[in-house]
Amino acid sequence: MAGSKHYVVWVGRKPGVYAVWAECQKQTNGFDGAKFKSFESKAAADSAFRDGWEKHWGKSSGASKAAGAGTGAAASNRFRAAGRTSSASQDVGEVDYDSISVDVGTRGNPGPVEYKGVDTRTGEILFSVGPIAKGTNNLGEFLAIVHALRYLQERGSNRTIYSDSVNAMKWLREKKVATTLARDASTAEIWRLVDEAEAWLRTNRYENKVLKWQTKVWGEIKADYGRK
């Protein structure tokens, strides 16, 4: 059906067309050299699967109207996008799989918030927080990035961090969130965490790159909660 995203796996555990992102992940997470991409309809996905990956994989425009793509672990050492926290000038290339990907899961916005960080190559969960009683999607994304920075600093690691949130990355650069979420009893927990995160950013330095996950080229971020 048009408008219903489908996922093509050309190279993975079981190549085919999948209607659910979680099923696509099962075929590609941790699979060396995986090639997969999302399309806006089943018809487009079926056609792309028949065409083969050479015609579609790694391309963000063209007749296929592809919405996402992925690559396997073999690419990890070939791609390093420039810049630390800015995504505006990032060239879309291959994923740096030696990285952490973060994402947030919400039930309403505002509403309960949880976030996690995963190994981009394997999908292994490295940390997970929540549910936090009440917050917003953007605040959760911001907390996830800062948590990843602290996690890597504790381990002396310079690994890259991926986020799909432009707002959270902007707040990271500014070391300050800009939200209309009220401070009251229902939001006390997330505001405590945000205050701690801002304080950490003001008193710590880091060399890790924080890059925008290019969803339209690579598919959903590896930490995705699958609640879209």
C-alpha positions in Angstrom: 0.0 0.0 0.0 1.3 3.4 -0.9 2.6 5.4 2.0 3.4 2.3 4.0 7.2 2.0 4.4 8.8 -1.4 3.5 12.4 -2.5 3.9 14.5 -4.3 1.4 17.3 -6.6 2.5 19.6 -7.5 -0.4 22.4 -8.9 1.8 21.6 -10.3 5.2 20.6 -13.4 7.1 17.5 -13.8 5.0 17.2 -11.4 2.0 13.7 -10.2 1.1 11.1 -7.4 1.6 9.9 -6.7 5.1 7.0 -4.6 6.3 8.3 -4.1 9.8 11.6 -2.4 10.7 12.3 -4.8 13.6 12.2 -7.7 11.1 14.7 -5.9 8.9 17.0 -5.4 11.9 16.9 -9.1 12.7 18.3 -9.8 9.2 21.0 -7.1 9.3 22.2 -6.3 12.8 25.7 -7.6 13.2 25.7 -9.1 9.7 29.0 -8.3 8.0 28.4 -6.5 4.7 24.6 -6.2 5.2 22.9 -4.1 2.5 19.4 -2.8 3.1 17.2 0.2 2.4 13.7 1.4 3.1 11.1 2.4 0.5 7.8 4.3 0.7 5.6 1.5 -0.7 5.7 -2.3 -1.1 5.6 -1.9 -4.9 8.8 0.2 -4.8 10.4 -2.2 -2.4 9.5 -5.3 -4.5 10.9 -3.6 -7.6 14.1 -2.6 -5.9 14.6 -6.1 -4.5 14.4 -7.5 -8.1 16.7 -4.8 -9.4 19.5 -5.7 -6.9 21.4 -3.6 -4.5 23.8 -2.2 -7.1 21.1 0.0 -8.5 19.6 1.4 -5.3 21.8 0.9 -2.2 23.7 4.0 -1.0 21.6 6.4 -3.2 19.4 9.0 -1.5 17.6 10.2 -4.7 16.4 9.1 -8.0 13.6 7.0 -9.4 13.5 4.6 -6.6 12.4 7.4 -4.1 14.3 5.5 -1.4 13.8 6.5 2.1 16.7 4.8 3.9 19.8 2.6 3.5 22.3 0.6 5.5 25.7 -0.9 5.1 27.5 -3.6 7.0 30.5 -3.7 9.3 33.0 -3.9 6.5 32.4 -0.2 5.8 33.2 0.9 9.3 36.8 2.1 8.7 36.0 3.8 5.4 33.7 6.6 6.6 34.4 9.4 9.0 32.2 12.5 8.5 33.7 15.9 9.3 32.8 18.0 12.3 32.0 17.3 15.9 28.4 18.1 16.6 27.3 19.8 13.4 25.3 17.9 10.9 24.7 20.6 8.3 27.9 20.0 6.4 28.1 16.3 6.9 28.6 14.4 3.7 26.3 11.4 3.4 28.5 8.3 3.0 28.9 5.0 4.7 28.1 4.5 8.4 30.9 4.6 10.9 30.0 1.3 12.7 32.6 1.9 15.4 30.1 4.1 17.2 27.2 4.3 19.6 23.7 5.1 18.3 21.1 6.7 20.7 17.4 7.1 20.5 14.4 7.9 22.6 11.0 6.2 23.1 8.0 8.1 24.2 4.3 7.5 25.0 2.9 10.9 24.2 4.7 14.1 23.9 4.9 15.2 26.6 4.6 11.8 28.3 6.7 8.9 29.7 10.2 9.0 28.2 12.9 6.3 27.9 16.2 6.3 26.0 19.0 3.9 25.2 22.4 3.7 23.5 23.4 0.7 21.4 26.5 -0.5 19.6 25.8 0.5 16.0 27.5 -2.6 14.6 25.8 -5.3 16.7 22.7 -3.6 18.2 23.9 -4.5 21.7 22.3 -2.3 24.3 25.0 -0.4 26.2 22.8 1.6 28.5 19.1 2.2 29.0 17.3 4.7 31.2 13.6 5.0 32.0 10.7 5.2 31.7 11.0 8.7 33.2 7.5 9.8 34.4 7.0 12.8 32.1 9.2 14.6 29.5 9.5 15.3 25.8 11.0 13.5 22.9 13.7 16.2 22.4 14.7 16.2 26.0 15.1 12.4 25.9 17.2 12.7 22.8 19.4 15.3 24.5 19.9 13.2 27.6 20.7 10.2 25.5 23.6 12.0 23.7 25.0 13.4 27.0 24.7 9.9 28.6 26.7 8.5 25.7 29.4 11.1 26.0 29.7 10.4 29.7 29.7 6.6 29.1 32.5 6.9 26.5 34.5 9.3 28.7 34.5 6.9 31.6 35.9 4.2 29.2 38.5 6.5 27.6 36.9 6.0 24.2 36.8 8.4 21.3 34.0 6.5 19.4 31.5 8.4 17.4 27.9 9.0 18.6 24.9 9.1 16.2 21.6 10.8 16.9 18.7 11.5 14.6 17.6 14.6 16.5 18.6 18.0 15.1 17.2 19.8 18.1 19.1 17.7 20.6 22.4 18.2 18.7 21.8 22.0 18.7 21.2 22.0 22.4 24.4 20.0 22.8 26.4 22.6 21.0 24.8 25.3 23.1 25.1 23.3 26.4 21.5 24.5 27.1 18.1 23.1 26.3 15.3 25.3 24.9 12.0 23.7 25.8 8.5 24.9 26.9 8.1 21.9 29.3 7.0 23.3 32.6 8.9 22.6 35.8 6.5 21.1 38.2 6.1 17.9 40.3 5.2 15.8 37.3 8.4 16.8 35.4 10.8 17.0 38.4 12.7 13.8 37.4 13.5 14.8 33.8 14.4 18.3 34.8 16.8 16.9 37.4 18.5 14.8 34.7 18.6 17.8 32.3 20.1 20.1 34.9 22.8 17.4 35.6 23.5 17.0 31.9 23.9 20.7 31.3 26.2 21.0 34.2 28.3 18.1 32.9 28.7 19.8 29.5 29.8 23.0 31.1 32.6 21.3 33.1 33.8 18.6 30.7 35.5 18.4 27.4 35.1 15.6 24.8 36.7 14.8 21.4 34.0 12.4 20.3 32.1 13.3 17.1 28.4 13.6 17.5 26.9 13.2 14.1 23.4 13.2 12.5 22.1 9.8 11.6 21.0 10.1 8.0 17.7 8.3 8.2 16.7 9.0 4.6 19.8 7.2 3.4 20.6 4.6 6.1 17.1 3.7 7.4 16.0 4.0 11.0 18.8 4.5 13.6 19.9 1.3 15.3 18.6 2.4 18.7 15.1 2.9 17.3 12.2 1.8 19.5 10.0 1.0 16.6 7.1 3.0 17.8 6.4 5.1 14.6 
